[in-house]
Amino acid sequence: MEKIRTWRKARKLSIEEAGELVGVSGVQWSRYETGKRRIPAENLQAVSEATGIPPHELRPDLAGLVAASGAAA
């Protein structure tokens, strides 16, 4: 996903450093960036909080799920 790659590069973070911010490996973060793997629901909020990119822009199909779980908490 180009949005998270742009975010990471603007902050001069390595792939490994970006992954550490959300608790995933650099390999996993790289898969998110390239689109080989979509950000799973359990990591969506963490990626959103770290990057400042709203969940609905990262995963439009899961944004309602994240909003609902946040409201229930």
Order of alpha helices (4+ residues) and beta strands (2+ residues): alpha-alpha-alpha-alpha-alpha-alpha
